[in-house]
């Protein structure tokens, strides 16, 4: 009998594996965490781990994506328009996500984190642009979403490196008029 990926027992086990990894990541560097460590912490066998995840990198990818989506879903971006307020909210969510990770995670995740943030932002921005510009060419909206995702991510990295004395809101607000004038011309 095969269990569905939405079966409550399957979901509980998946969450148990993720929680065990998060617990371990507070104690060890990512490069030092093994599948054996995770299975011991979760009190499951290796086959159960591999039923849910391809490897540790797949687990990391899924955890980071889910945590980021939880941060971003608080904004309810699917209902909002791409405007000054939504850009600020998204930027704050991204900086909060990165701040939380830097407290828990060690170096070595940077490329994975960057890719996940950019991918999620691209999806969000593309959805918002499609809703506001239904008559525009799809490819132009996709390119605009890519540019926005890289730009917002890059700004969050810049804020984290050099501008922590100002709030994320204050940091991004100065660029909003320029962003919005470009978006309105899409």
Secondary structure as GFF3:
##gff-version 3
##sequence-region A 1 186
A	DSSP	alpha_helix	8	25	.	.	.	ID=ss1
A	DSSP	three_ten_helix	30	32	.	.	.	ID=ss2
A	DSSP	alpha_helix	35	42	.	.	.	ID=ss3
A	DSSP	alpha_helix	46	52	.	.	.	ID=ss4
A	DSSP	alpha_helix	56	73	.	.	.	ID=ss5
A	DSSP	alpha_helix	84	104	.	.	.	ID=ss6
A	DSSP	alpha_helix	110	132	.	.	.	ID=ss7
A	DSSP	alpha_helix	138	162	.	.	.	ID=ss8
A	DSSP	alpha_helix	168	184	.	.	.	ID=ss9
###
